[in-house]
């Protein structure tokens, strides 16, 4: 067993034991041909139920959280979501939302700034994604 596999297995055990039930819903976004605010979302695929670790953002000096807070890209009410590395959070999808809790719960949208993938020997171990509670449109 390689160190990468050991790290992935360890992180997956942490999520299984200490994680929260979440639902990921993926969307494709189409921008209108004339105006940037003409955005249309269409669900891409089925909902995915999994587990994730949710933590608040911190303003501790020297962290990526504090830098993004200072730049105004995050607010204090945002959260960090840690997911297993094999889940798709970037690439061909344009947007995804996260429902925390099952069967119902608060819905959050992904914040692309600050998203990180932690790899070991080319294998994705975990992903950190910032999320913000939705109070209106996901767009």
The first five atom37 places (N, CA, C, CB, O) and aatype in JSON, in Angstrom:
{
  "aatype": [20, 20, 20, 20, 20, 20, 20, 20, 20, 20, 20, 20, 20, 20, 20, 20, 20, 20, 20, 20, 20, 20, 20, 20, 20, 20, 20, 20, 20, 20, 20, 20, 20, 20, 20, 20, 20, 20, 20, 20, 20, 20, 20, 20, 20, 20, 20, 20, 20, 20, 20, 20, 20, 20, 20, 20, 20, 20, 20, 20, 20, 20, 20, 20, 20, 20, 20, 20, 20, 20, 20, 20, 20, 20, 20, 20, 20, 20, 20, 20, 20, 20, 20, 20, 20, 20, 20, 20, 20, 20, 20, 20, 20, 20, 20, 20, 20, 20, 20, 20, 20, 20, 20, 20, 20, 20, 20, 20, 20, 20, 20, 20, 20, 20, 20, 20, 20, 20, 20, 20, 20, 20, 20, 20, 20, 20, 20, 20, 20, 20, 20, 20, 20, 20, 20, 20, 20, 20, 20],
  "atom_mask": [
    [1, 1, 1, 1, 1],
    [1, 1, 1, 1, 1],
    [1, 1, 1, 1, 1],
    [1, 1, 1, 1, 1],
    [1, 1, 1, 1, 1],
    [1, 1, 1, 1, 1],
    [1, 1, 1, 1, 1],
    [1, 1, 1, 1, 1],
    [1, 1, 1, 1, 1],
    [1, 1, 1, 1, 1],
    [1, 1, 1, 1, 1],
    [1, 1, 1, 1, 1],
    [1, 1, 1, 1, 1],
    [1, 1, 1, 1, 1],
    [1, 1, 1, 1, 1],
    [1, 1, 1, 1, 1],
    [1, 1, 1, 1, 1],
    [1, 1, 1, 1, 1],
    [1, 1, 1, 1, 1],
    [1, 1, 1, 1, 1],
    [1, 1, 1, 1, 1],
    [1, 1, 1, 1, 1],
    [1, 1, 1, 1, 1],
    [1, 1, 1, 1, 1],
    [1, 1, 1, 1, 1],
    [1, 1, 1, 1, 1],
    [1, 1, 1, 1, 1],
    [1, 1, 1, 1, 1],
    [1, 1, 1, 1, 1],
    [1, 1, 1, 1, 1],
    [1, 1, 1, 1, 1],
    [1, 1, 1, 1, 1],
    [1, 1, 1, 1, 1],
    [1, 1, 1, 1, 1],
    [1, 1, 1, 1, 1],
    [1, 1, 1, 1, 1],
    [1, 1, 1, 1, 1],
    [1, 1, 1, 1, 1],
    [1, 1, 1, 1, 1],
    [1, 1, 1, 1, 1],
    [1, 1, 1, 1, 1],
    [1, 1, 1, 1, 1],
    [1, 1, 1, 1, 1],
    [1, 1, 1, 1, 1],
    [1, 1, 1, 1, 1],
    [1, 1, 1, 1, 1],
    [1, 1, 1, 1, 1],
    [1, 1, 1, 1, 1],
    [1, 1, 1, 1, 1],
    [1, 1, 1, 1, 1],
    [1, 1, 1, 1, 1],
    [1, 1, 1, 1, 1],
    [1, 1, 1, 1, 1],
    [1, 1, 1, 1, 1],
    [1, 1, 1, 1, 1],
    [1, 1, 1, 1, 1],
    [1, 1, 1, 1, 1],
    [1, 1, 1, 1, 1],
    [1, 1, 1, 1, 1],
    [1, 1, 1, 1, 1],
    [1, 1, 1, 1, 1],
    [1, 1, 1, 1, 1],
    [1, 1, 1, 1, 1],
    [1, 1, 1, 1, 1],
    [1, 1, 1, 1, 1],
    [1, 1, 1, 1, 1],
    [1, 1, 1, 1, 1],
    [1, 1, 1, 1, 1],
    [1, 1, 1, 1, 1],
    [1, 1, 1, 1, 1],
    [1, 1, 1, 1, 1],
    [1, 1, 1, 1, 1],
    [1, 1, 1, 1, 1],
    [1, 1, 1, 1, 1],
    [1, 1, 1, 1, 1],
    [1, 1, 1, 1, 1],
    [1, 1, 1, 1, 1],
    [1, 1, 1, 1, 1],
    [1, 1, 1, 1, 1],
    [1, 1, 1, 1, 1],
    [1, 1, 1, 1, 1],
    [1, 1, 1, 1, 1],
    [1, 1, 1, 1, 1],
    [1, 1, 1, 1, 1],
    [1, 1, 1, 1, 1],
    [1, 1, 1, 1, 1],
    [1, 1, 1, 1, 1],
    [1, 1, 1, 1, 1],
    [1, 1, 1, 1, 1],
    [1, 1, 1, 1, 1],
    [1, 1, 1, 1, 1],
    [1, 1, 1, 1, 1],
    [1, 1, 1, 1, 1],
    [1, 1, 1, 1, 1],
    [1, 1, 1, 1, 1],
    [1, 1, 1, 1, 1],
    [1, 1, 1, 1, 1],
    [1, 1, 1, 1, 1],
    [1, 1, 1, 1, 1],
    [1, 1, 1, 1, 1],
    [1, 1, 1, 1, 1],
    [1, 1, 1, 1, 1],
    [1, 1, 1, 1, 1],
    [1, 1, 1, 1, 1],
    [1, 1, 1, 1, 1],
    [1, 1, 1, 1, 1],
    [1, 1, 1, 1, 1],
    [1, 1, 1, 1, 1],
    [1, 1, 1, 1, 1],
    [1, 1, 1, 1, 1],
    [1, 1, 1, 1, 1],
    [1, 1, 1, 1, 1],
    [1, 1, 1, 1, 1],
    [1, 1, 1, 1, 1],
    [1, 1, 1, 1, 1],
    [1, 1, 1, 1, 1],
    [1, 1, 1, 1, 1],
    [1, 1, 1, 1, 1],
    [1, 1, 1, 1, 1],
    [1, 1, 1, 1, 1],
    [1, 1, 1, 1, 1],
    [1, 1, 1, 1, 1],
    [1, 1, 1, 1, 1],
    [1, 1, 1, 1, 1],
    [1, 1, 1, 1, 1],
    [1, 1, 1, 1, 1],
    [1, 1, 1, 1, 1],
    [1, 1, 1, 1, 1],
    [1, 1, 1, 1, 1],
    [1, 1, 1, 1, 1],
    [1, 1, 1, 1, 1],
    [1, 1, 1, 1, 1],
    [1, 1, 1, 1, 1],
    [1, 1, 1, 1, 1],
    [1, 1, 1, 1, 1],
    [1, 1, 1, 1, 1],
    [1, 1, 1, 1, 1],
    [1, 1, 1, 1, 1],
    [1, 1, 1, 1, 1]
  ],
  "atom_positions": [
    [[0.85, -1.18, 0.0], [0.0, 0.0, 0.0], [0.89, 1.24, 0.0], [-0.97, 0.0, 1.23], [1.81, 1.35, 0.81]],
    [[0.62, 2.17, -0.9], [1.43, 3.38, -1.0], [1.01, 4.4, 0.06], [1.3, 3.99, -2.4], [-0.06, 4.28, 0.67]],
    [[1.86, 5.37, 0.27], [1.54, 6.43, 1.23], [0.3, 7.21, 0.79], [2.75, 7.38, 1.41], [-0.5, 7.63, 1.62]],
    [[0.15, 7.41, -0.53], [-1.01, 8.14, -1.04], [-2.3, 7.4, -0.71], [-0.9, 8.34, -2.56], [-3.28, 8.01, -0.29]],
    [[-2.3, 6.09, -0.91], [-3.48, 5.28, -0.61], [-3.77, 5.3, 0.88], [-3.29, 3.84, -1.1], [-4.93, 5.37, 1.29]],
    [[-2.72, 5.23, 1.69], [-2.89, 5.28, 3.14], [-3.5, 6.61, 3.57], [-1.54, 5.06, 3.85], [-4.38, 6.64, 4.43]],
    [[-3.03, 7.71, 2.98], [-3.58, 9.03, 3.3], [-5.04, 9.14, 2.88], [-2.76, 10.13, 2.63], [-5.86, 9.65, 3.63]],
    [[-5.36, 8.65, 1.68], [-6.75, 8.68, 1.21], [-7.65, 7.86, 2.13], [-6.85, 8.15, -0.23], [-8.73, 8.3, 2.49]],
    [[-7.21, 6.67, 2.49], [-8.01, 5.82, 3.37], [-8.22, 6.48, 4.73], [-7.33, 4.45, 3.56], [-9.32, 6.43, 5.29]],
    [[-7.16, 7.11, 5.27], [-7.27, 7.79, 6.56], [-8.24, 8.95, 6.5], [-5.92, 8.28, 7.01], [-9.06, 9.12, 7.4]],
    [[-8.16, 9.76, 5.44], [-9.07, 10.89, 5.32], [-10.51, 10.41, 5.14], [-8.66, 11.78, 4.15], [-11.43, 10.99, 5.72]],
    [[-10.7, 9.36, 4.35], [-12.05, 8.83, 4.15], [-12.63, 8.28, 5.45], [-12.04, 7.72, 3.09], [-13.84, 8.39, 5.67]],
    [[-11.8, 7.7, 6.32], [-12.28, 7.23, 7.62], [-12.68, 8.4, 8.51], [-11.19, 6.38, 8.32], [-13.68, 8.33, 9.22]],
    [[-11.91, 9.47, 8.46], [-12.26, 10.67, 9.24], [-13.61, 11.21, 8.79], [-11.16, 11.76, 9.1], [-14.47, 11.52, 9.62]],
    [[-13.81, 11.33, 7.48], [-15.08, 11.84, 6.96], [-16.23, 10.91, 7.34], [-15.01, 12.01, 5.44], [-17.31, 11.37, 7.71]],
    [[-15.99, 9.59, 7.24], [-17.05, 8.63, 7.56], [-17.46, 8.72, 9.03], [-16.6, 7.21, 7.22], [-18.63, 8.58, 9.36]],
    [[-16.48, 8.94, 9.91], [-16.77, 8.95, 11.35], [-17.17, 10.32, 11.89], [-15.57, 8.47, 12.11], [-18.01, 10.4, 12.79]],
    [[-16.6, 11.39, 11.35], [-16.84, 12.71, 11.92], [-17.55, 13.65, 10.95], [-15.53, 13.33, 12.35], [-17.85, 14.79, 11.3]],
    [[-17.81, 13.18, 9.73], [-18.41, 14.05, 8.72], [-19.9, 14.24, 8.89], [-18.14, 13.49, 7.37], [-20.54, 13.57, 9.71]],
    [[-20.42, 15.14, 8.12], [-21.84, 15.48, 8.09], [-22.4, 15.04, 6.75], [-22.07, 17.0, 8.32], [-21.74, 15.16, 5.72]],
    [[-23.63, 14.53, 6.75], [-24.29, 14.12, 5.52], [-24.56, 15.36, 4.67], [-25.62, 13.36, 5.82], [-25.17, 16.32, 5.14]],
    [[-24.1, 15.34, 3.41], [-24.32, 16.46, 2.49], [-24.81, 15.95, 1.14], [-23.02, 17.28, 2.32], [-24.59, 14.79, 0.77]],
    [[-25.47, 16.84, 0.42], [-25.91, 16.53, -0.93], [-25.25, 17.53, -1.88], [-27.47, 16.58, -1.05], [-25.35, 18.74, -1.67]],
    [[-24.59, 17.03, -2.91], [-24.01, 17.87, -3.94], [-24.93, 17.85, -5.16], [-22.58, 17.4, -4.31], [-25.35, 16.79, -5.6]],
    [[-25.22, 19.01, -5.69], [-26.02, 19.14, -6.91], [-25.21, 19.99, -7.89], [-27.45, 19.78, -6.61], [-24.87, 21.14, -7.6]],
    [[-24.93, 19.41, -9.03], [-24.1, 20.05, -10.03], [-24.95, 20.76, -11.08], [-23.18, 19.03, -10.71], [-26.04, 20.32, -11.42]],
    [[-24.4, 21.88, -11.58], [-25.09, 22.68, -12.59], [-24.13, 23.07, -13.7], [-25.71, 23.95, -11.95], [-22.94, 23.26, -13.47]],
    [[-24.67, 23.18, -14.9], [-23.97, 23.82, -16.01], [-24.55, 25.21, -16.16], [-24.11, 22.99, -17.34], [-25.77, 25.38, -16.11]],
    [[-23.68, 26.2, -16.34], [-24.13, 27.58, -16.46], [-23.89, 28.05, -17.89], [-23.41, 28.5, -15.44], [-22.81, 27.87, -18.45]],
    [[-24.92, 28.65, -18.46], [-24.82, 29.24, -19.79], [-25.0, 30.74, -19.64], [-25.88, 28.62, -20.77], [-26.0, 31.2, -19.09]],
    [[-24.04, 31.49, -20.15], [-24.11, 32.95, -20.1], [-24.72, 33.44, -21.4], [-22.7, 33.59, -19.87], [-24.38, 32.95, -22.47]],
    [[-25.63, 34.4, -21.3], [-26.28, 34.96, -22.48], [-25.28, 35.55, -23.45], [-27.29, 36.01, -22.08], [-24.16, 35.89, -23.06]],
    [[-25.66, 35.67, -24.69], [-24.73, 36.12, -25.72], [-24.45, 37.63, -25.66], [-25.28, 35.77, -27.07], [-23.44, 38.08, -26.19]],
    [[-25.34, 38.39, -25.04], [-25.16, 39.84, -25.04], [-24.81, 40.38, -23.65], [-26.43, 40.52, -25.55], [-23.88, 41.17, -23.5]],
    [[-25.56, 39.95, -22.65], [-25.39, 40.51, -21.3], [-24.84, 39.44, -20.36], [-26.73, 41.07, -20.77], [-25.28, 38.29, -20.39]],
    [[-23.89, 39.84, -19.53], [-23.29, 38.91, -18.56], [-24.29, 38.43, -17.52], [-22.13, 39.57, -17.87], [-24.12, 37.35, -16.97]],
    [[-25.33, 39.22, -17.25], [-26.28, 38.83, -16.21], [-27.37, 37.89, -16.73], [-26.92, 40.06, -15.61], [-28.26, 37.52, -15.98]],
    [[-27.31, 37.49, -17.99], [-28.23, 36.51, -18.54], [-27.65, 35.11, -18.33], [-28.5, 36.79, -20.05], [-27.19, 34.48, -19.29]],
    [[-27.68, 34.63, -17.12], [-27.13, 33.32, -16.81], [-28.25, 32.32, -16.6], [-26.22, 33.37, -15.57], [-29.24, 32.61, -15.92]],
    [[-28.09, 31.16, -17.19], [-29.07, 30.09, -17.05], [-28.37, 28.87, -16.48], [-29.75, 29.75, -18.4], [-27.32, 28.46, -16.98]],
    [[-28.95, 28.29, -15.44], [-28.41, 27.07, -14.84], [-29.28, 25.89, -15.2], [-28.28, 27.21, -13.32], [-30.51, 25.98, -15.2]],
    [[-28.64, 24.78, -15.5], [-29.37, 23.53, -15.72], [-28.66, 22.44, -14.93], [-29.47, 23.17, -17.24], [-27.43, 22.32, -14.97]],
    [[-29.45, 21.63, -14.22], [-28.85, 20.59, -13.39], [-28.12, 19.59, -14.28], [-29.92, 19.88, -12.54], [-28.61, 19.2, -15.34]],
    [[-26.96, 19.2, -13.83], [-26.12, 18.26, -14.57], [-26.03, 16.97, -13.78], [-24.7, 18.85, -14.85], [-25.33, 16.91, -12.76]],
    [[-26.72, 15.93, -14.22], [-26.67, 14.65, -13.54], [-27.56, 14.6, -12.32], [-25.26, 14.34, -13.14], [-28.34, 15.51, -12.05]],
    [[-27.43, 13.51, -11.58], [-28.24, 13.28, -10.39], [-27.55, 13.86, -9.16], [-28.51, 11.78, -10.19], [-26.34, 14.1, -9.16]],
    [[-28.33, 14.09, -8.11], [-27.77, 14.54, -6.84], [-26.84, 13.46, -6.28], [-28.89, 14.88, -5.82], [-27.08, 12.27, -6.46]],
    [[-25.79, 13.9, -5.62], [-24.82, 12.99, -5.03], [-24.82, 13.17, -3.52], [-23.4, 13.22, -5.61], [-24.52, 14.26, -3.03]],
    [[-25.17, 12.12, -2.77], [-25.14, 12.15, -1.32], [-23.8, 11.6, -0.85], [-26.32, 11.34, -0.71], [-23.37, 10.54, -1.3]],
    [[-23.14, 12.33, 0.04], [-21.84, 11.92, 0.56], [-21.66, 12.55, 1.94], [-20.68, 12.33, -0.41], [-22.6, 13.09, 2.51]],
    [[-20.46, 12.47, 2.47], [-20.14, 13.1, 3.74], [-19.02, 14.11, 3.54], [-19.74, 12.05, 4.8], [-18.19, 13.97, 2.64]],
    [[-19.02, 15.12, 4.38], [-17.97, 16.13, 4.33], [-17.77, 16.73, 5.71], [-18.32, 17.23, 3.32], [-18.65, 16.66, 6.56]],
    [[-16.61, 17.3, 5.92], [-16.31, 18.01, 7.16], [-16.56, 19.49, 6.95], [-14.84, 17.75, 7.63], [-16.05, 20.08, 6.0]],
    [[-17.33, 20.09, 7.84], [-17.67, 21.51, 7.72], [-17.05, 22.24, 8.9], [-19.22, 21.72, 7.69], [-17.2, 21.84, 10.06]],
    [[-16.33, 23.32, 8.59], [-15.71, 24.14, 9.62], [-15.93, 25.61, 9.3], [-14.2, 23.83, 9.73], [-16.08, 25.97, 8.13]],
    [[-15.96, 26.45, 10.33], [-16.09, 27.89, 10.06], [-14.78, 28.45, 9.52], [-16.51, 28.65, 11.34], [-13.71, 27.88, 9.75]],
    [[-14.85, 29.56, 8.79], [-13.63, 30.24, 8.39], [-13.08, 30.98, 9.6], [-13.89, 31.23, 7.19], [-13.83, 31.38, 10.49]],
    [[-11.77, 31.15, 9.63], [-11.14, 31.84, 10.75], [-10.36, 33.04, 10.23], [-10.22, 30.89, 11.54], [-9.92, 33.07, 9.08]],
    [[-10.19, 34.02, 11.09], [-9.4, 35.19, 10.7], [-8.01, 35.14, 11.31], [-10.12, 36.48, 11.12], [-7.36, 36.17, 11.48]],
    [[-7.55, 33.93, 11.63], [-6.21, 33.76, 12.21], [-5.17, 34.21, 11.18], [-5.97, 32.28, 12.65], [-5.18, 33.75, 10.04]],
    [[-4.28, 35.1, 11.6], [-3.3, 35.69, 10.71], [-2.43, 34.63, 10.04], [-2.43, 36.67, 11.48], [-1.99, 33.67, 10.67]],
    [[-2.2, 34.82, 8.74], [-1.34, 33.93, 7.99], [-2.06, 32.78, 7.31], [-0.31, 33.38, 8.89], [-1.43, 32.0, 6.59]],
    [[-3.36, 32.65, 7.52], [-4.09, 31.56, 6.88], [-4.7, 32.05, 5.57], [-5.19, 31.0, 7.82], [-4.86, 33.25, 5.36]],
    [[-5.04, 31.11, 4.7], [-5.7, 31.49, 3.46], [-7.08, 32.08, 3.76], [-5.83, 30.27, 2.51], [-7.57, 32.93, 3.02]],
    [[-7.71, 31.62, 4.84], [-9.0, 32.19, 5.25], [-8.87, 33.69, 5.49], [-9.53, 31.49, 6.52], [-9.66, 34.47, 4.97]],
    [[-7.87, 34.09, 6.29], [-7.73, 35.5, 6.65], [-7.41, 36.35, 5.42], [-6.64, 35.67, 7.71], [-7.88, 37.48, 5.31]],
    [[-6.6, 35.81, 4.51], [-6.28, 36.55, 3.29], [-7.53, 36.79, 2.46], [-5.23, 35.8, 2.47], [-7.75, 37.9, 1.99]],
    [[-8.35, 35.76, 2.28], [-9.57, 35.91, 1.5], [-10.59, 36.8, 2.21], [-10.19, 34.54, 1.23], [-11.36, 37.51, 1.55]],
    [[-10.62, 36.77, 3.54], [-11.48, 37.68, 4.3], [-11.05, 39.13, 4.08], [-11.46, 37.34, 5.81], [-11.88, 40.01, 3.87]],
    [[-9.73, 39.38, 4.14], [-9.21, 40.73, 3.94], [-9.5, 41.23, 2.53], [-7.71, 40.76, 4.19], [-9.75, 42.42, 2.34]],
    [[-9.47, 40.34, 1.55], [-9.74, 40.73, 0.16], [-11.23, 40.9, -0.12], [-9.15, 39.71, -0.79], [-11.61, 41.36, -1.2]],
    [[-12.07, 40.52, 0.84], [-13.52, 40.64, 0.66], [-14.12, 39.5, -0.14], [-13.83, 41.93, -0.01], [-15.29, 39.57, -0.53]],
    [[-13.36, 38.45, -0.41], [-13.87, 37.31, -1.16], [-14.63, 36.33, -0.28], [-12.74, 36.59, -1.86], [-15.42, 35.53, -0.77]],
    [[-14.38, 36.4, 1.03], [-15.12, 35.61, 2.02], [-15.72, 36.55, 3.04], [-14.2, 34.56, 2.71], [-15.24, 37.66, 3.24]],
    [[-16.79, 36.08, 3.67], [-17.37, 36.79, 4.81], [-17.29, 35.85, 6.01], [-18.85, 37.25, 4.52], [-17.11, 34.64, 5.86]],
    [[-17.44, 36.4, 7.2], [-17.29, 35.59, 8.42], [-18.3, 34.45, 8.51], [-17.42, 36.47, 9.63], [-18.03, 33.46, 9.19]],
    [[-19.44, 34.57, 7.87], [-20.46, 33.52, 7.94], [-20.19, 32.36, 6.97], [-21.83, 34.12, 7.63], [-20.87, 31.34, 7.04]],
    [[-19.19, 32.49, 6.09], [-18.86, 31.41, 5.16], [-18.29, 30.22, 5.92], [-17.87, 31.89, 4.09], [-17.91, 30.33, 7.09]],
    [[-18.24, 29.08, 5.24], [-17.73, 27.85, 5.85], [-16.74, 27.19, 4.92], [-18.89, 26.88, 6.19], [-16.72, 27.45, 3.71]],
    [[-15.89, 26.33, 5.51], [-14.98, 25.49, 4.75], [-15.56, 24.09, 4.72], [-13.54, 25.49, 5.36], [-16.02, 23.58, 5.74]],
    [[-15.54, 23.48, 3.54], [-16.04, 22.12, 3.36], [-14.87, 21.27, 2.88], [-17.24, 22.07, 2.36], [-14.26, 21.58, 1.85]],
    [[-14.57, 20.21, 3.61], [-13.53, 19.28, 3.21], [-14.19, 18.02, 2.67], [-12.58, 18.94, 4.4], [-15.03, 17.41, 3.32]],
    [[-13.78, 17.65, 1.45], [-14.37, 16.52, 0.74], [-13.28, 15.55, 0.34], [-15.16, 16.99, -0.5], [-12.1, 15.91, 0.26]],
    [[-13.68, 14.31, 0.09], [-12.73, 13.33, -0.42], [-12.22, 13.8, -1.79], [-13.38, 11.92, -0.52], [-12.96, 14.42, -2.55]],
    [[-10.99, 13.51, -2.09], [-10.34, 14.02, -3.29], [-10.93, 13.55, -4.6], [-8.94, 13.66, -3.26], [-10.73, 14.19, -5.63]],
    [[-11.65, 12.44, -4.59], [-12.18, 11.9, -5.84], [-13.44, 12.61, -6.33], [-12.47, 10.43, -5.66], [-13.87, 12.39, -7.47]],
    [[-14.04, 13.44, -5.5], [-15.27, 14.15, -5.92], [-14.94, 15.28, -6.87], [-16.03, 14.7, -4.69], [-13.92, 15.96, -6.72]],
    [[-15.8, 15.48, -7.85], [-15.6, 16.52, -8.86], [-16.14, 17.86, -8.31], [-16.32, 16.15, -10.2], [-17.33, 18.0, -8.02]],
    [[-15.24, 18.82, -8.17], [-15.65, 20.14, -7.74], [-15.17, 21.23, -8.69], [-15.13, 20.42, -6.34], [-15.54, 22.39, -8.55]],
    [[-14.35, 20.86, -9.66], [-13.88, 21.81, -10.67], [-13.81, 21.09, -12.0], [-12.48, 22.42, -10.28], [-14.01, 19.88, -12.08]],
    [[-13.53, 21.84, -13.03], [-13.37, 21.21, -14.35], [-14.55, 21.49, -15.24], [-13.17, 19.72, -14.2], [-14.88, 22.64, -15.51]],
    [[-15.19, 20.41, -15.72], [-16.25, 20.57, -16.71], [-17.54, 21.14, -16.13], [-16.54, 19.24, -17.36], [-18.39, 21.62, -16.88]],
    [[-17.7, 21.09, -14.8], [-18.9, 21.69, -14.21], [-18.67, 23.17, -14.01], [-19.26, 21.01, -12.86], [-17.53, 23.61, -13.82]],
    [[-19.73, 23.94, -14.05], [-19.62, 25.37, -13.83], [-19.92, 25.76, -12.4], [-20.54, 26.11, -14.77], [-19.37, 26.73, -11.89]],
    [[-20.79, 25.03, -11.74], [-21.29, 25.44, -10.44], [-21.84, 24.23, -9.71], [-22.37, 26.53, -10.58], [-22.3, 23.28, -10.34]],
    [[-21.79, 24.25, -8.4], [-22.49, 23.24, -7.63], [-22.97, 23.85, -6.34], [-21.59, 22.03, -7.36], [-22.39, 24.81, -5.83]],
    [[-24.04, 23.27, -5.8], [-24.49, 23.7, -4.49], [-24.43, 22.51, -3.55], [-25.91, 24.3, -4.54], [-24.38, 21.35, -3.97]],
    [[-24.45, 22.84, -2.26], [-24.28, 21.84, -1.21], [-25.44, 22.0, -0.24], [-22.91, 21.99, -0.48], [-25.68, 23.09, 0.27]],
    [[-26.14, 20.92, 0.02], [-27.15, 20.91, 1.08], [-26.53, 20.2, 2.27], [-28.49, 20.22, 0.62], [-26.09, 19.06, 2.14]],
    [[-26.5, 20.85, 3.4], [-25.93, 20.26, 4.61], [-27.07, 19.7, 5.43], [-25.1, 21.3, 5.43], [-27.97, 20.43, 5.84]],
    [[-27.03, 18.4, 5.65], [-28.07, 17.72, 6.41], [-28.95, 16.88, 5.52], [-28.92, 18.72, 7.17], [-29.08, 17.13, 4.32]],
    [[-29.56, 15.88, 6.12], [-30.43, 14.97, 5.37], [-31.64, 14.66, 6.24], [-29.67, 13.66, 4.97], [-31.45, 14.41, 7.43]],
    [[-32.84, 14.66, 5.74], [-33.26, 14.83, 4.35], [-33.4, 16.29, 3.93], [-34.56, 14.14, 4.13], [-33.44, 16.58, 2.74]],
    [[-33.47, 17.23, 4.89], [-33.55, 18.65, 4.53], [-32.43, 19.38, 5.26], [-34.95, 19.26, 4.88], [-31.9, 18.88, 6.25]],
    [[-32.09, 20.54, 4.78], [-31.05, 21.32, 5.43], [-30.81, 22.61, 4.67], [-29.77, 20.51, 5.54], [-31.44, 22.87, 3.65]],
    [[-29.88, 23.41, 5.18], [-29.52, 24.66, 4.53], [-28.76, 24.37, 3.24], [-28.68, 25.54, 5.48], [-28.02, 23.39, 3.15]],
    [[-28.95, 25.24, 2.25], [-28.28, 25.08, 0.97], [-27.21, 26.15, 0.86], [-29.29, 25.16, -0.21], [-27.43, 27.32, 1.18]],
    [[-26.04, 25.73, 0.39], [-24.88, 26.6, 0.23], [-24.42, 26.55, -1.22], [-23.73, 26.18, 1.19], [-24.63, 25.56, -1.91]],
    [[-23.8, 27.62, -1.67], [-23.2, 27.65, -2.99], [-21.68, 27.64, -2.86], [-23.68, 28.9, -3.79], [-21.13, 28.09, -1.86]],
    [[-21.03, 27.14, -3.86], [-19.57, 27.06, -3.84], [-18.98, 28.44, -4.15], [-19.06, 26.01, -4.85], [-19.53, 29.2, -4.95]],
    [[-17.86, 28.73, -3.52], [-17.1, 29.95, -3.77], [-15.8, 29.5, -4.43], [-16.84, 30.78, -2.44], [-14.99, 28.84, -3.78]],
    [[-15.57, 29.85, -5.68], [-14.4, 29.31, -6.38], [-13.06, 29.79, -5.83], [-14.48, 29.67, -7.83], [-12.07, 29.07, -5.91]],
    [[-13.02, 31.0, -5.26], [-11.76, 31.51, -4.72], [-11.32, 30.68, -3.53], [-11.89, 32.99, -4.32], [-12.11, 30.38, -2.64]],
    [[-10.07, 30.31, -3.51], [-9.5, 29.61, -2.37], [-9.7, 28.11, -2.37], [-10.07, 30.15, -1.15], [-9.23, 27.44, -1.45]],
    [[-10.38, 27.55, -3.36], [-10.55, 26.1, -3.41], [-9.18, 25.45, -3.59], [-11.53, 25.68, -4.58], [-8.36, 25.91, -4.39]],
    [[-8.94, 24.38, -2.86], [-7.64, 23.71, -2.9], [-7.82, 22.21, -3.0], [-6.8, 24.06, -1.67], [-8.78, 21.64, -2.48]],
    [[-6.88, 21.58, -3.69], [-6.81, 20.13, -3.76], [-5.47, 19.73, -3.17], [-6.99, 19.6, -5.24], [-4.43, 20.22, -3.6]],
    [[-5.49, 18.82, -2.18], [-4.26, 18.34, -1.59], [-3.93, 16.99, -2.19], [-4.37, 18.25, -0.04], [-4.7, 16.04, -2.09]],
    [[-2.76, 16.91, -2.82], [-2.35, 15.69, -3.51], [-1.11, 15.1, -2.87], [-2.09, 15.97, -4.99], [-0.31, 15.79, -2.23]],
    [[-0.97, 13.8, -3.05], [0.23, 13.08, -2.66], [0.57, 12.11, -3.78], [0.03, 12.33, -1.29], [-0.24, 11.24, -4.12]],
    [[1.74, 12.25, -4.35], [2.19, 11.41, -5.46], [1.18, 11.38, -6.61], [2.45, 9.98, -4.98], [0.96, 10.33, -7.21]],
    [[0.57, 12.53, -6.92], [-0.35, 12.63, -8.03], [-1.76, 12.14, -7.75], [0.18, 11.88, -9.16], [-2.62, 12.21, -8.64]],
    [[-2.03, 11.65, -6.53], [-3.38, 11.21, -6.19], [-4.03, 12.26, -5.29], [-3.36, 9.81, -5.48], [-3.42, 12.75, -4.34]],
    [[-5.29, 12.59, -5.61], [-6.02, 13.59, -4.84], [-6.48, 12.97, -3.52], [-7.24, 14.13, -5.64], [-7.23, 11.99, -3.52]],
    [[-6.02, 13.53, -2.4], [-6.38, 13.01, -1.08], [-7.64, 13.68, -0.57], [-5.22, 13.21, -0.09], [-8.59, 13.01, -0.18]],
    [[-7.65, 15.02, -0.57], [-8.85, 15.74, -0.14], [-8.92, 17.09, -0.83], [-8.87, 15.93, 1.39], [-7.94, 17.56, -1.41]],
    [[-10.11, 17.69, -0.76], [-10.34, 19.01, -1.34], [-10.94, 19.91, -0.27], [-11.28, 18.92, -2.58], [-11.75, 19.48, 0.56]],
    [[-10.51, 21.16, -0.31], [-11.12, 22.19, 0.55], [-11.87, 23.14, -0.35], [-10.03, 22.95, 1.41], [-11.33, 23.65, -1.33]],
    [[-13.12, 23.38, -0.01], [-13.97, 24.25, -0.81], [-14.67, 25.21, 0.14], [-15.01, 23.42, -1.64], [-15.21, 24.8, 1.17]],
    [[-14.67, 26.5, -0.19], [-15.42, 27.47, 0.59], [-16.86, 27.49, 0.09], [-14.78, 28.88, 0.51], [-17.11, 27.39, -1.11]],
    [[-17.78, 27.62, 1.03], [-19.21, 27.66, 0.67], [-19.89, 28.8, 1.42], [-19.9, 26.29, 0.99], [-19.47, 29.2, 2.5]],
    [[-20.96, 29.32, 0.8], [-21.74, 30.43, 1.4], [-23.21, 30.05, 1.37], [-21.5, 31.78, 0.63], [-23.72, 29.56, 0.35]],
    [[-23.9, 30.28, 2.48], [-25.32, 29.95, 2.59], [-26.11, 30.76, 1.57], [-25.84, 30.23, 4.02], [-25.94, 31.97, 1.43]],
    [[-26.97, 30.07, 0.87], [-27.81, 30.71, -0.14], [-29.02, 31.36, 0.52], [-28.27, 29.68, -1.2], [-29.71, 30.76, 1.35]],
    [[-29.26, 32.58, 0.13], [-30.47, 33.26, 0.58], [-31.27, 33.73, -0.62], [-30.13, 34.44, 1.49], [-32.3, 34.39, -0.47]],
    [[-30.81, 33.38, -1.81], [-31.49, 33.76, -3.05], [-31.05, 32.83, -4.15], [-31.18, 35.24, -3.43], [-30.99, 31.61, -3.95]],
    [[-30.75, 33.37, -5.3], [-30.38, 32.58, -6.47], [-28.96, 32.04, -6.35], [-30.52, 33.42, -7.74], [-28.09, 32.69, -5.76]],
    [[-28.73, 30.86, -6.9], [-27.39, 30.28, -6.91], [-26.48, 31.02, -7.87], [-27.46, 28.82, -7.28], [-25.26, 30.98, -7.69]],
    [[-27.03, 31.69, -8.87], [-26.23, 32.43, -9.84], [-25.62, 33.62, -9.13], [-27.09, 32.88, -11.06], [-24.9, 34.4, -9.75]]
  ]
}
